[in-house]
């Protein structure tokens, strides 16, 4: 049979269609509202100054809250100065260096006795609110117990805890524990980005690690009170 004059039928091949660009990037589209608000809260996680060489990153974990409810955390970090130097730095309440921390607008020493210190701070998160803190000193134990004296005026139910310093091979190991309750506490402790509890505490510890290194020459001589 002759195929002359017979036209071979054309075979059309339709290549597989690529996914629409919008669907391929749908996760980013969904995240867009969150990405827009990150700059608004980034100030809570911004670093203060150039990073210093640190012993280790702070270790932060949630712990069992107290019976009244609320939340609680434990933070452990290392500071590259001897224990006595750190203690003098930490108990230097009559100072002006705290306001170099971008979270703190003002710091005033109200009262100081042998073992009780009362201070008032204002923070960037609540600039019109004055937080009155009481700190009890235990020099023989290198321990500080802190408590917010006016929690209701600060929009909180309670806020208290302690800071324990320990010698660690010519450096200082610091353990900070706090119990607190306020509106939005659950969101704050679980927020994974800048502005959440982990970012805030890490930034605070980093600032302290850097600041004590800058000022350690001022705390080498005096004996502990």
Buried (B, 14 or more C-beta within 10 A) or exposed (E): EEEEEEEEEEEEEEEEEEEEEEEEEEEEEEEEEEEEEEEEBEEBBEEBEEEBEBBEEBEBEEEEBEEEEBBBBBBBBBBBBBBBBBBBBBBBBEEEBBBEBBBBBEBBEEEBEEEEBBBBBBBEEEEEEBBBBBBBBEEEEBBBBBBBBEBEEBEBBBBBBBBBBBEBEEBBBBBBBBBBBBEEBEEBBEBEBBBBBBBBBBBBBBBBBBBBBEBBEBBEEEEEE
